[in-house]
Amino acid sequence: MSTHNNEVAIQPVAAQPVPPEAFLTQLAFGALLTQALYVVAKLGIADLLADKPRTVAELAARTDTHERSLYRVLRSLSGVGIFREVEPKVFALTPYAEPLRSDAPGSMRGGAIFMGEEWHWSVWGNLLHSVRTGKPAWGHTHGAEVFDYFAKNAEQAEVFNRAMTDMSAGIAPAIVEAYDFSGIETLADIAGGHGYLLAQILKANMEVSGVLFDVPPVIAGAGELLEREGVAARVEQVSGDFFASVPCADAYVMKHIIHDWDDERCVTILKNIRAAMK
């Protein structure tokens, strides 16, 4: 409509709600994008695009994959902003694709691989078993609980450990900035993996010493990261079972741990921490 000055009054257009059917379709088919993300992460596509855009033919040749099939995966991901088709069958990185690079700050390549590996993916396919029985789907799928499984499968355990380090790299800066660690002499990271989060806390708090606690196979692989981060001399590495006991410290941190267990076992972990705390 016109105003008194004969100017057109622009009315804001309200965002249209997504129809319920479309919303549920996005959720139901989201699993397909998870697998597409896994494929490009596993193949290292983002690393190959780090210096310049490349043709699908070149990417397929360098990853030993089927060109037309790879193109369909890349085209699907470009539709949600991961990669961009800059010319027909030529793809480039986008800001959303950058974290899929192995060397990117806050890289999520390891996490994307972990979420899509068949041995992990199949566990989520048995979620209904957990809902019906109250028992973990991992044991139902693999015949062993998750960390017993990793203890016997070194390759899968390494995929898991890399994913956990990637996840820590993404959130560690916020944790270091948000929490006040002053006044703590010894900080224990319980089930701390290879120690990335603990290392970042120690680097920002030079007066604090650390204790890294995890199961023996994980602790056995932690030394390289702690050395690389320059905190190895300030970290005591301890292996064990947190259902039995944990090391003594002034304060404790657990990241992405409690959700792994049922309430009874969570209480056991927390009681053991309380008993050991100075």
Secondary structure in CASP SS format (residue, H / E / C, confidence):
PFRMAT SS
TARGET T0000
AUTHOR 0000-0000-0000
METHOD secondary structure of the structure
MODEL  1
M C 1.00
S E 1.00
T C 1.00
H C 1.00
N C 1.00
N C 1.00
E C 1.00
V E 1.00
A C 1.00
I C 1.00
Q C 1.00
P C 1.00
V C 1.00
A C 1.00
A C 1.00
Q C 1.00
P C 1.00
V C 1.00
P C 1.00
P H 1.00
E H 1.00
A H 1.00
F H 1.00
L H 1.00
T H 1.00
Q H 1.00
L H 1.00
A H 1.00
F H 1.00
G H 1.00
A H 1.00
L H 1.00
L H 1.00
T H 1.00
Q H 1.00
A H 1.00
L H 1.00
Y H 1.00
V H 1.00
V H 1.00
A H 1.00
K H 1.00
L H 1.00
G C 1.00
I H 1.00
A H 1.00
D H 1.00
L H 1.00
L C 1.00
A C 1.00
D C 1.00
K C 1.00
P C 1.00
R E 1.00
T E 1.00
V H 1.00
A H 1.00
E H 1.00
L H 1.00
A H 1.00
A H 1.00
R H 1.00
T H 1.00
D C 1.00
T C 1.00
H C 1.00
E H 1.00
R H 1.00
S H 1.00
L H 1.00
Y H 1.00
R H 1.00
V H 1.00
L H 1.00
R H 1.00
S H 1.00
L H 1.00
S H 1.00
G C 1.00
V C 1.00
G C 1.00
I C 1.00
F C 1.00
R E 1.00
E E 1.00
V E 1.00
E E 1.00
P C 1.00
K C 1.00
V E 1.00
F E 1.00
A E 1.00
L C 1.00
T C 1.00
P C 1.00
Y C 1.00
A C 1.00
E H 1.00
P H 1.00
L H 1.00
R C 1.00
S C 1.00
D C 1.00
A C 1.00
P C 1.00
G C 1.00
S C 1.00
M C 1.00
R H 1.00
G H 1.00
G H 1.00
A H 1.00
I H 1.00
F H 1.00
M H 1.00
G H 1.00
E C 1.00
E H 1.00
W H 1.00
H H 1.00
W H 1.00
S H 1.00
V H 1.00
W H 1.00
G C 1.00
N C 1.00
L H 1.00
L H 1.00
H H 1.00
S H 1.00
V H 1.00
R H 1.00
T H 1.00
G C 1.00
K C 1.00
P C 1.00
A H 1.00
W H 1.00
G H 1.00
H H 1.00
T H 1.00
H H 1.00
G C 1.00
A C 1.00
E C 1.00
V H 1.00
F H 1.00
D H 1.00
Y H 1.00
F H 1.00
A H 1.00
K H 1.00
N C 1.00
A H 1.00
E H 1.00
Q H 1.00
A H 1.00
E H 1.00
V H 1.00
F H 1.00
N H 1.00
R H 1.00
A H 1.00
M H 1.00
T H 1.00
D H 1.00
M H 1.00
S H 1.00
A H 1.00
G H 1.00
I H 1.00
A H 1.00
P H 1.00
A H 1.00
I H 1.00
V H 1.00
E H 1.00
A H 1.00
Y C 1.00
D C 1.00
F C 1.00
S C 1.00
G C 1.00
I C 1.00
E C 1.00
T E 1.00
L E 1.00
A E 1.00
D E 1.00
I E 1.00
A C 1.00
G C 1.00
G C 1.00
H C 1.00
G C 1.00
Y H 1.00
L H 1.00
L H 1.00
A H 1.00
Q H 1.00
I H 1.00
L H 1.00
K H 1.00
A H 1.00
N C 1.00
M C 1.00
E C 1.00
V C 1.00
S E 1.00
G E 1.00
V E 1.00
L E 1.00
F E 1.00
D E 1.00
V C 1.00
P H 1.00
P H 1.00
V H 1.00
I H 1.00
A H 1.00
G C 1.00
A C 1.00
G H 1.00
E H 1.00
L H 1.00
L H 1.00
E H 1.00
R H 1.00
E C 1.00
G C 1.00
V C 1.00
A H 1.00
A H 1.00
R H 1.00
V E 1.00
E E 1.00
Q E 1.00
V E 1.00
S E 1.00
G C 1.00
D C 1.00
F C 1.00
F C 1.00
A C 1.00
S C 1.00
V C 1.00
P C 1.00
C C 1.00
A E 1.00
D C 1.00
A E 1.00
Y E 1.00
V E 1.00
M C 1.00
K C 1.00
H C 1.00
I C 1.00
I H 1.00
H H 1.00
D H 1.00
W C 1.00
D C 1.00
D H 1.00
E H 1.00
R H 1.00
C H 1.00
V H 1.00
T H 1.00
I H 1.00
L H 1.00
K H 1.00
N H 1.00
I H 1.00
R H 1.00
A H 1.00
A H 1.00
M E 1.00
K C 1.00
END
